[in-house]
Structure formats: C-alpha cells, structure tokens
Amino acid sequence: MSLWAPLDGARSPLSDSHNARLGALDNAMNTQRLLTALALTSSLAFGSFWYWAGEHWSVYATTAAATDRTPLYYRDPDGAPLWSAGPKKNDSGRDYLPVYDDDKATPAPLKPKQQAEDTSRKVMYYRNPMGLPDTSPVPKKDSMGMDYVPVYEGDDTDDGSVKLSLGKIQRTGVKSEPAERLPIRVSIKAPGTIQLDERRVSVIAMRAESFVQKVANVTTGTHVKAGQPLMEIYSAAVASAAADYLATITSDKVGQVEKYRSGSRQRLTNLAVPEQVISKIDKSHVAPVTVQWSSPRDGIVLERNAIEGMRANPGDVLFRIADISAVWALVDVAERDLGSIEVGQPVSIRARSFSGRTFSGKISVIYPQVNRDTRTARVRIELDNPDFALLPDMYVDAEIDTADGAPVLAVPESSVLDTGSRQAVLVDKGEGRFEPRVVKVGRRGGGFIEIRDGLAAGEAVVTSANFLIDAESNLKAALKGFAEATQQPSNGASDAMGDHK
C-alpha cells in the first residue's frame, strides 16, 4: 500500500512512478526491520549484541551467557584496583562486576571519565587491539575501526620481563619461593653386585695323591664351623710323613733326633695336614692310616667336589668355603662423579631383593682404572652381613652421600629452566611482573640446585607454572622483534620517498 493517495481519488500523471518508488522504499524498510530483528535474536542467542556508544560500536554481554559460568572473582565497577572473592557493592552502591575464566569482566556502560585515557600516567605508545605486532606513537584505529590500546609507562619494559593479570596468576597456579642459603646434599647413585671378600675364602686341595675314604654330610650351601669334619683321606705320602714324625717323638735320643723331629713335623704341615691331626699324634703316639680333614673357617660351602672312593690328584680342589658374614659391594660410578667421592665416605646399599631394607657401609677402595666402554670406575664398599641376607652376585643399588656442610645459595629444582646450553630462573618482581634471569648452576641434590651467579639471597623465584610464563615472555620478545623488523622497511621506504621528493 502506498503511503499516500490523492484525496479525490483522481490519478495524477506522476502517481504511478511515484507510488512505485514509495512502494520500493516501504519494502526496503520492512526488509531492514526484519534483518535487524534477526540480528538481535542471533545476538541474544549467542549472549551479546553490538550497540552504538557515542562515537564507536561496543559489545554488550547478556546475562544468559553468564549464568552457566562461575566467576573467578569480582572487580570494582568504576575501574579502581579493587577486587573481591564474592559479590559486593562499592562505596557508590554499585555492584562489583564478575570476571570469568576468559579474563573478561561483564561490561557495563562506561562513564565519560572512564572512557578517557588515564592522564595520571604517561602513555608510551599504542598497541594493536588484536594483539598484532603493530604499535603507534599516536592514537589510531585499525582496519576494523577499533581503537589502539594505550600502553602506559611501567606497563612495558625492555628488560624482557612479562606482566600477568591477577586472574591469570590465579588460574595458572604461579608460586614463588625466596632463594636461601642451605647445605646441598648430593647423592651419587650407582648400580653394582655383591661379591665375596677375597680374604675370607678358603679351599681344601690335596698336595699329594690321595683317595677319599669318606665324606661328611656336607653339601653345597651348608653352613659349617671352623674344625667341623668334612672328609677322611688316605694318602701314602701323608701316612709316611706321620710315621716318620711318630718315630722322632718316641725316640730316646737327643740332639740330631730333635732336629729330625722338627723336620718331620714341617713335612706334615707342608702336606696341609690339619693341626688337630698333628696334635693328636703328639698325644696318642699313634700314626693314623687315614686323616680326617676339617673346615679351616666358619662359612658356607660354595663348592663340593669330594666323592667317596674318588682319587684326588695334587692340586684338585675338594671343598671351597667362604665366610659371608662380611661381603663387598662392587659398584660402577660414572666418570663425571669420580671427583666427588673419596675413601671413607658413607654409602647406603639397597638390595633389589629387599626393597624396604638398607645396608650401611663405607668406601674402602676406588679402583685406579676407568672402563673404556662404559666410562665408569669400580668402587668397593665393605658391608657387614651378619644374617647372610646378601649373597654373592646379588644386584644392589648404591647411594653415596657427598654432602658438604657449608651452606650455599640454592633454589628448588623446579624453578630452573634448563635448555641444555642455558639455565634461567623467573624472578618475581611483585605486582604480577616476572623477570627472566640467566644463572650459573652448581651441584644438585635434595630437590635443590646451587646458584653460583645471577641471583641474590632473598630474591623470589617462580617454582610453579614457570614454563607458561617463560613461553609468554618468549612470545612477547618474538612479537616485538617482528614488529621492529616490519617497521624498518617501511621507514626506509618513507625516507627514500622523502629523498625523492
């Protein structure tokens, strides 16, 4: 329908074309109303809509989008640096605004004084509102018509530091601890095995041709006592030596016989006849046909080769007995740790067979040779083994305590960012500002790292979420470098144009 028509119903020559233009205008306005209604409906569905605020467009968030989220904290609606953990009102009676996980507060219409820049601080430059590496010395707008954001003096520095908001610090769980002086307990860990003490091993071998007449009820693994009978041996050489010795001790002659008696006894000793057998001949004046061999020490039978009726040639080992009440732990220490160990240092040994038990010992020998293949050196630790729990060739793990009583400047291990060629910490400067600091580290131990240079006692370092801050600092430096690189060609081009003019 046309917006107007002649009152008398007469048709004017221009009425048709005029009515057609008015009809098109009506259709366009109806279409615009429909699109506006659809846009408003879509904006409400997504939780925000745009409105004209004086000289620029602003986005207004609806309460429907915020009902499904839990506020992180509440901020002062007038922009003052005040926060609250729960809802409250300010001195003017206005409600604090909620801040959610996306670090954006629910917007409210700004007062004119809030729209103006903070005149109490000096504006250093203006940065791109979308985070692009673009800055401007004067206010300007980007390609989308958004105002560049002012950066005030103190908000940005050239020392590589990064500043985080309170909300981001709370979400990422940033924690700091002061550097302090304390002793570093450095423990060197090395694998090894249990070996017999070479000084506590005995073998029973015949020194003359012999025959095994009888073997006691002793087998491999049996614990024996010193002097306990093991077997009976017949040896012609031993029998002959025993008869000669008996003849000398029963002779009435003195002088030459006394010297001969001493030689006969030494002959029995050279044939390894047990001392108990010789003493028995002295008392009984009887030369035995067979000789009873006994254990020379307390220990465990590691090897039994004696069999009744067998013939034993000179040098044949019939029994091998070892005392395992004290054993060795031979561990392989890495070449890089040799400078930190010395003879006499305490060592804790944990056998893989006894997970909850620790054996204590001391370093007795550092072998003077490094394995060319494994780049390790053998270290001997002497251990008491009263209950025979540690057995030969058992795997063990050694922990050598190289603690130094002198306190040094140290920080927790988690605070050091180590790239292999560079070690750094993040120094907490307060008010959400963190400064990367290159340091020189020393010994490590007990969850701490020695700081030899680059940090002073009492300075707080970040111990948690430092990798996230370091990543943001690196990103900031990269964007700044990119911005400088992109500005140089443009400046050069303008200079060239100026020269051309």
C-alpha positions as CSV (number, residue, x, y, z in Angstrom):
1,M,0.0,0.0,0.0
2,S,1.3,3.5,-0.8
3,L,2.0,5.9,2.0
4,W,-0.4,8.5,0.5
5,A,-3.0,8.8,-2.3
6,P,-4.9,11.7,-3.9
7,L,-7.9,12.7,-1.7
8,D,-10.3,12.9,-4.6
9,G,-9.2,9.5,-6.0
10,A,-8.0,11.1,-9.2
11,R,-4.9,9.7,-10.8
12,S,-2.1,12.1,-11.4
13,P,0.3,11.6,-14.3
14,L,3.2,11.1,-11.9
15,S,1.3,8.9,-9.4
16,D,2.3,5.6,-10.9
17,S,6.0,6.2,-10.9
18,H,5.9,8.0,-7.6
19,N,3.9,5.2,-6.0
20,A,6.3,2.7,-7.4
21,R,9.3,4.4,-5.7
22,L,7.4,4.7,-2.4
23,G,6.5,1.0,-2.6
24,A,10.1,0.1,-3.1
25,L,11.0,2.3,-0.1
26,D,8.4,0.5,2.0
27,N,9.8,-2.9,1.0
28,A,13.4,-1.8,1.9
29,M,12.3,-0.6,5.3
30,N,10.4,-3.8,6.0
31,T,13.5,-5.8,5.0
32,Q,15.7,-3.7,7.2
33,R,13.4,-4.3,10.2
34,L,13.4,-8.0,9.5
35,L,17.2,-8.2,9.3
36,T,17.5,-6.1,12.5
37,A,15.1,-8.4,14.3
38,L,17.1,-11.5,13.1
39,A,20.4,-9.9,14.1
40,L,19.1,-9.0,17.6
41,T,17.7,-12.5,18.0
42,S,21.0,-14.1,17.0
43,S,22.9,-11.8,19.3
44,L,20.7,-12.7,22.2
45,A,21.2,-16.4,21.4
46,F,24.9,-16.1,21.5
47,G,24.9,-13.9,24.6
48,S,25.9,-10.5,23.3
49,F,24.9,-7.7,20.9
50,W,26.5,-4.6,19.5
51,Y,25.2,-1.1,20.3
52,W,26.3,2.4,19.3
53,A,28.0,4.2,22.2
54,G,28.6,7.7,21.1
55,E,31.5,7.5,18.7
56,H,32.1,3.8,18.4
57,W,30.4,0.4,18.5
58,S,30.6,-1.6,21.7
59,V,29.5,-5.2,22.5
60,Y,27.1,-5.7,25.4
61,A,27.1,-9.2,27.0
62,T,23.7,-10.6,28.1
63,T,23.2,-12.3,31.4
64,A,22.0,-15.5,29.7
65,A,25.6,-16.4,28.6
66,A,27.0,-15.8,32.1
67,T,24.5,-17.9,34.0
68,D,26.3,-21.1,33.1
69,R,29.8,-19.9,34.3
70,T,31.3,-19.4,37.7
71,P,33.0,-16.0,38.3
72,L,36.7,-16.2,39.0
73,Y,36.5,-13.0,41.2
74,Y,34.7,-9.6,41.2
75,R,36.2,-6.3,40.3
76,D,35.3,-2.7,41.1
77,P,32.8,-1.3,38.5
78,D,34.5,2.1,38.5
79,G,37.8,0.7,37.4
80,A,39.5,1.1,40.8
81,P,42.2,-1.6,41.6
82,L,39.9,-3.4,44.0
83,W,38.8,-7.0,43.9
84,S,36.5,-9.3,45.8
85,A,36.1,-13.1,46.1
86,G,32.3,-12.7,46.2
87,P,29.6,-10.3,45.2
88,K,29.6,-6.9,46.9
89,K,28.9,-3.2,46.4
90,N,31.3,-0.3,46.2
91,D,31.1,3.0,48.1
92,S,28.7,4.3,45.4
93,G,26.3,1.4,45.9
94,R,27.2,-0.2,42.5
95,D,27.6,-3.9,42.2
96,Y,31.1,-5.4,41.6
97,L,31.4,-6.9,38.2
98,P,32.2,-10.6,37.8
99,V,35.3,-11.8,36.0
100,Y,35.2,-15.2,34.3
101,D,37.7,-17.7,33.2
102,D,38.2,-15.9,29.8
103,D,39.7,-13.0,31.8
104,K,36.9,-10.6,30.7
105,A,34.6,-8.8,33.1
106,T,30.9,-8.3,32.4
107,P,30.9,-4.9,30.7
108,A,28.8,-2.0,31.9
109,P,28.1,1.3,30.3
110,L,31.2,3.4,30.9
111,K,31.1,6.8,32.4
112,P,32.6,9.6,30.3
113,K,35.5,10.0,32.7
114,Q,36.2,6.2,32.3
115,Q,36.3,6.4,28.5
116,A,39.1,8.9,28.7
117,E,42.7,7.8,29.0
118,D,44.4,7.6,32.3
119,T,46.1,11.0,32.5
120,S,47.9,10.3,35.7
121,R,50.5,8.2,33.8
122,K,52.5,8.8,30.7
123,V,51.4,7.0,27.5
124,M,54.5,5.3,26.0
125,Y,52.8,4.1,22.8
126,Y,49.7,2.5,21.5
127,R,49.4,-1.2,20.6
128,N,47.2,-3.1,18.2
129,P,43.9,-4.1,20.0
130,M,44.0,-7.6,18.3
131,G,47.5,-8.4,19.6
132,L,49.2,-8.0,16.3
133,P,52.9,-6.8,16.3
134,D,52.0,-3.2,15.4
135,T,52.4,-0.1,17.5
136,S,51.8,3.6,17.0
137,P,53.2,6.7,18.8
138,V,49.8,8.4,18.5
139,P,46.2,7.2,18.8
140,K,44.8,5.5,15.7
141,K,42.4,2.8,14.6
142,D,43.0,-0.5,13.0
143,S,41.4,-1.7,9.7
144,M,38.2,-2.8,11.7
145,G,37.8,0.6,13.2
146,M,38.9,-0.5,16.7
147,D,41.0,2.0,18.8
148,Y,44.6,1.1,19.5
149,V,45.2,0.4,23.2
150,P,47.4,2.8,25.2
151,V,50.5,1.3,27.0
152,Y,51.5,3.4,30.0
153,E,54.9,3.9,31.5
154,G,55.7,0.9,33.7
155,D,53.4,-1.5,31.9
156,D,56.0,-2.5,29.3
157,T,59.8,-2.6,29.8
158,D,62.8,-3.6,27.7
159,D,64.3,-5.9,30.3
160,G,62.4,-8.9,28.9
161,S,60.0,-9.1,31.8
162,V,56.4,-10.1,31.5
163,K,53.4,-8.9,33.4
164,L,50.4,-11.1,34.2
165,S,47.0,-10.2,35.4
166,L,45.7,-11.3,38.8
167,G,43.3,-13.7,37.1
168,K,45.9,-15.4,35.0
169,I,48.2,-15.8,38.0
170,Q,45.4,-17.5,39.9
171,R,44.4,-19.8,37.1
172,T,47.9,-21.0,36.2
173,G,48.9,-21.6,39.9
174,V,52.0,-19.5,39.9
175,K,54.0,-19.9,43.1
176,S,57.3,-18.3,44.2
177,E,59.9,-19.0,46.9
178,P,62.9,-17.0,48.0
179,A,66.4,-18.1,47.3
180,E,68.2,-19.1,50.5
181,R,71.5,-20.4,51.7
182,L,71.5,-24.1,52.8
183,P,73.7,-27.1,52.5
184,I,73.3,-29.2,49.3
185,R,73.1,-32.9,49.8
186,V,74.4,-34.5,46.7
187,S,73.8,-38.3,46.4
188,I,75.6,-40.3,43.7
189,K,73.7,-43.4,42.7
190,A,75.4,-46.3,41.1
191,P,74.5,-50.0,40.4
192,G,76.6,-52.9,41.5
193,T,76.8,-56.5,42.7
194,I,77.7,-58.3,45.9
195,Q,81.0,-60.1,45.8
196,L,82.9,-62.3,48.3
197,D,85.6,-60.8,50.5
198,E,88.7,-62.3,48.9
199,R,90.3,-62.5,52.4
200,R,87.5,-64.8,53.7
201,V,87.6,-67.6,51.1
202,S,89.4,-71.0,51.8
203,V,89.8,-74.0,49.6
204,I,90.7,-77.6,50.6
205,A,93.0,-79.2,48.0
206,M,95.3,-82.2,48.2
207,R,99.0,-81.7,47.9
208,A,99.7,-85.3,47.2
209,E,98.0,-88.2,45.6
210,S,95.1,-89.2,47.8
211,F,91.9,-91.2,48.0
212,V,88.6,-90.1,49.5
213,Q,87.6,-92.7,52.1
214,K,84.5,-91.0,53.5
215,V,82.6,-87.6,53.1
216,A,80.6,-86.0,55.9
217,N,77.0,-85.0,55.4
218,V,78.0,-81.6,54.0
219,T,76.7,-80.3,50.7
220,T,77.0,-77.1,48.7
221,G,75.3,-74.3,50.6
222,T,75.8,-75.8,54.0
223,H,77.0,-73.6,56.8
224,V,80.0,-75.1,58.6
225,K,82.0,-74.1,61.6
226,A,85.8,-74.0,61.9
227,G,87.1,-77.5,62.8
228,Q,84.0,-79.3,61.6
229,P,84.9,-82.7,59.9
230,L,84.4,-82.7,56.1
231,M,86.0,-86.0,54.9
232,E,88.6,-88.8,55.6
233,I,91.6,-89.1,53.3
234,Y,94.1,-91.9,52.7
235,S,97.4,-90.7,51.3
236,A,100.6,-92.7,51.2
237,A,102.6,-89.6,51.4
238,V,100.7,-88.4,54.5
239,A,100.9,-91.8,56.2
240,S,104.7,-92.0,55.6
241,A,105.3,-88.5,56.9
242,A,103.1,-89.3,60.0
243,A,105.2,-92.5,60.7
244,D,108.5,-90.6,60.5
245,Y,107.2,-87.9,62.9
246,L,106.0,-90.6,65.3
247,A,109.4,-92.2,65.3
248,T,111.1,-89.0,66.2
249,I,108.8,-88.2,69.1
250,T,109.2,-91.7,70.6
251,S,113.0,-91.8,70.2
252,D,115.1,-91.5,73.4
253,K,118.0,-89.9,71.6
254,V,118.6,-86.2,71.9
255,G,120.5,-83.9,69.6
256,Q,120.3,-85.0,66.0
257,V,116.8,-86.6,66.6
258,E,115.4,-83.2,67.8
259,K,116.4,-81.6,64.5
260,Y,114.9,-84.5,62.6
261,R,111.7,-84.3,64.7
262,S,111.3,-80.6,63.7
263,G,111.7,-81.5,60.0
264,S,109.2,-84.3,60.2
265,R,106.6,-82.1,61.7
266,Q,107.2,-79.5,59.0
267,R,106.7,-82.2,56.3
268,L,103.2,-82.9,57.7
269,T,102.5,-79.1,57.6
270,N,103.6,-78.9,54.0
271,L,101.2,-81.6,53.1
272,A,98.4,-79.5,54.6
273,V,97.6,-82.0,57.3
274,P,95.3,-80.2,59.8
275,E,96.8,-79.0,63.0
276,Q,94.3,-81.1,65.0
277,V,95.7,-84.3,63.4
278,I,99.3,-83.4,64.3
279,S,98.4,-82.6,67.9
280,K,96.6,-85.9,68.2
281,I,99.7,-87.8,67.1
282,D,101.7,-85.9,69.8
283,K,99.3,-87.1,72.5
284,S,98.4,-90.6,71.3
285,H,101.8,-91.6,69.8
286,V,99.8,-93.4,67.1
287,A,100.3,-92.7,63.3
288,P,96.8,-92.7,61.7
289,V,96.1,-94.6,58.5
290,T,93.5,-92.2,57.3
291,V,93.5,-88.5,58.1
292,Q,90.3,-86.5,58.9
293,W,90.1,-83.2,57.0
294,S,88.1,-80.4,58.7
295,S,86.9,-76.9,57.8
296,P,89.5,-74.2,58.2
297,R,86.9,-71.4,59.0
298,D,83.3,-70.6,59.7
299,G,81.4,-70.1,56.4
300,I,79.2,-71.6,53.7
301,V,80.2,-74.4,51.4
302,L,80.3,-72.9,47.9
303,E,81.8,-75.9,46.2
304,R,82.0,-79.6,47.0
305,N,83.9,-81.9,44.6
306,A,84.8,-84.7,47.1
307,I,83.1,-88.1,46.4
308,E,83.6,-91.2,48.4
309,G,86.2,-93.5,46.8
310,M,87.5,-91.0,44.3
311,R,91.1,-90.4,43.6
312,A,92.4,-86.8,44.1
313,N,95.5,-85.7,42.3
314,P,97.7,-82.9,43.7
315,G,96.0,-79.6,43.3
316,D,92.5,-80.9,43.0
317,V,90.1,-78.7,45.0
318,L,87.7,-80.8,47.0
319,F,85.9,-78.1,49.0
320,R,85.6,-74.3,48.7
321,I,84.3,-72.4,51.8
322,A,83.7,-68.7,52.2
323,D,82.8,-66.6,55.2
324,I,79.9,-64.3,54.1
325,S,79.4,-62.5,57.4
326,A,81.2,-59.6,55.7
327,V,80.9,-59.0,51.9
328,W,81.9,-56.4,49.3
329,A,79.6,-54.3,47.1
330,L,81.4,-53.5,43.8
331,V,79.6,-50.6,42.2
332,D,80.3,-48.8,38.9
333,V,80.5,-45.0,39.4
334,A,80.2,-42.7,36.4
335,E,83.4,-40.9,35.4
336,R,81.8,-37.5,35.9
337,D,81.2,-38.3,39.6
338,L,84.7,-39.5,40.5
339,G,85.8,-36.1,41.7
340,S,83.0,-36.1,44.3
341,I,83.8,-39.4,46.0
342,E,86.7,-40.4,48.3
343,V,87.7,-43.3,50.6
344,G,85.7,-43.4,53.8
345,Q,82.5,-41.8,52.6
346,P,79.3,-43.4,53.9
347,V,77.3,-45.5,51.5
348,S,73.7,-46.8,51.6
349,I,73.1,-50.1,49.8
350,R,69.7,-51.3,48.8
351,A,69.3,-54.8,47.5
352,R,66.7,-55.4,44.9
353,S,65.6,-58.5,46.8
354,F,64.8,-56.4,49.9
355,S,63.0,-53.3,48.8
356,G,62.5,-51.9,52.3
357,R,65.9,-52.6,53.8
358,T,69.1,-50.6,53.7
359,F,72.6,-51.8,54.4
360,S,75.3,-49.3,55.5
361,G,78.9,-49.3,54.6
362,K,81.9,-47.2,53.6
363,I,84.1,-46.8,50.5
364,S,87.2,-48.8,51.1
365,V,88.8,-48.8,47.6
366,I,88.5,-46.8,44.4
367,Y,90.0,-48.9,41.7
368,P,92.6,-46.9,39.6
369,Q,91.1,-47.7,36.2
370,V,88.2,-46.5,34.1
371,N,86.3,-48.8,31.8
372,R,86.8,-47.5,28.3
373,D,83.4,-48.8,27.1
374,T,81.1,-47.7,29.9
375,R,83.2,-44.8,31.2
376,T,82.8,-45.9,34.8
377,A,85.2,-46.8,37.6
378,R,84.8,-49.7,40.0
379,V,84.4,-48.7,43.7
380,R,84.5,-51.3,46.6
381,I,82.2,-50.9,49.6
382,E,82.7,-53.2,52.6
383,L,79.4,-54.3,54.2
384,D,78.6,-56.3,57.4
385,N,76.2,-59.2,56.6
386,P,75.5,-60.9,60.0
387,D,72.3,-62.6,58.9
388,F,73.7,-63.7,55.5
389,A,71.0,-61.8,53.6
390,L,73.4,-60.5,51.0
391,L,74.5,-63.3,48.7
392,P,77.3,-63.3,46.1
393,D,76.3,-61.8,42.6
394,M,73.2,-60.2,44.0
395,Y,72.2,-56.9,42.3
396,V,72.3,-53.8,44.5
397,D,71.9,-50.0,44.2
398,A,74.4,-47.8,46.0
399,E,73.8,-44.2,47.1
400,I,76.9,-42.3,48.0
401,D,76.4,-39.3,50.3
402,T,78.8,-36.5,49.3
403,A,77.2,-33.8,51.5
404,D,79.1,-30.7,52.2
405,G,78.4,-28.9,55.5
406,A,79.0,-25.4,54.0
407,P,75.7,-23.7,53.0
408,V,75.3,-22.3,49.5
409,L,72.7,-20.2,47.7
410,A,70.1,-22.6,46.4
411,V,66.7,-22.7,44.8
412,P,64.2,-25.5,44.2
413,E,64.9,-27.7,41.2
414,S,61.5,-26.8,39.7
415,S,62.4,-23.1,39.4
416,V,65.3,-23.6,37.0
417,L,64.5,-23.6,33.2
418,D,67.3,-25.6,31.6
419,T,67.6,-25.7,27.8
420,G,70.9,-27.6,27.8
421,S,73.0,-24.6,26.9
422,R,71.3,-22.0,29.1
423,Q,69.9,-22.1,32.7
424,A,67.5,-19.4,33.8
425,V,65.0,-18.6,36.5
426,L,62.0,-16.3,36.6
427,V,62.4,-13.6,39.3
428,D,59.1,-12.5,40.9
429,K,59.3,-8.7,41.0
430,G,55.9,-8.3,42.5
431,E,52.6,-6.8,41.2
432,G,52.4,-9.6,38.6
433,R,55.7,-8.8,36.9
434,F,58.3,-11.6,36.3
435,E,61.8,-11.1,35.0
436,P,63.8,-13.9,33.2
437,R,67.3,-14.2,34.7
438,V,70.2,-16.3,33.4
439,V,72.0,-18.0,36.2
440,K,75.0,-20.3,36.7
441,V,74.1,-23.5,38.5
442,G,76.3,-25.9,40.5
443,R,75.6,-29.0,42.4
444,R,72.1,-30.6,42.6
445,G,70.7,-32.7,45.5
446,G,67.8,-33.0,47.9
447,G,65.5,-31.2,45.5
448,F,67.6,-28.1,45.3
449,I,70.1,-26.6,42.8
450,E,73.1,-24.4,43.8
451,I,73.1,-21.0,42.2
452,R,76.7,-19.7,41.7
453,D,75.9,-16.5,39.8
454,G,73.0,-14.4,38.7
455,L,70.8,-14.4,41.8
456,A,71.0,-12.9,45.3
457,A,69.7,-14.4,48.5
458,G,66.1,-13.4,49.3
459,E,65.0,-12.8,45.7
460,A,61.8,-14.7,45.0
461,V,61.8,-17.2,42.1
462,V,58.9,-18.9,40.4
463,T,58.7,-22.6,41.3
464,S,55.4,-23.5,39.7
465,A,54.0,-22.7,36.2
466,N,57.3,-21.1,35.2
467,F,57.2,-22.8,31.8
468,L,54.0,-20.9,30.9
469,I,55.5,-17.6,32.0
470,D,58.7,-18.3,30.0
471,A,56.6,-19.2,26.9
472,E,54.7,-15.9,27.2
473,S,58.0,-14.0,27.7
474,N,59.5,-15.6,24.6
475,L,56.3,-14.8,22.6
476,K,56.5,-11.2,23.7
477,A,60.1,-10.9,22.6
478,A,59.3,-12.6,19.3
479,L,56.4,-10.3,18.5
480,K,58.5,-7.2,19.5
481,G,61.3,-8.4,17.2
482,F,58.9,-9.0,14.4
483,A,57.4,-5.5,14.8
484,E,60.8,-3.9,14.7
485,A,61.7,-5.9,11.6
486,T,58.4,-4.9,9.8
487,Q,58.8,-1.2,10.7
488,Q,62.3,-0.9,9.3
489,P,61.4,-1.5,5.7
490,S,58.5,1.0,5.9
491,N,60.8,3.6,7.5
492,G,63.3,3.0,4.8
493,A,60.7,3.4,2.1
494,S,59.4,6.6,3.5
495,D,62.9,8.0,3.7
496,A,63.5,7.0,0.1
497,M,60.3,8.8,-0.9
498,G,61.4,11.9,1.1
499,D,64.7,11.9,-0.7
500,H,63.0,11.5,-4.0
501,K,60.8,14.5,-3.2
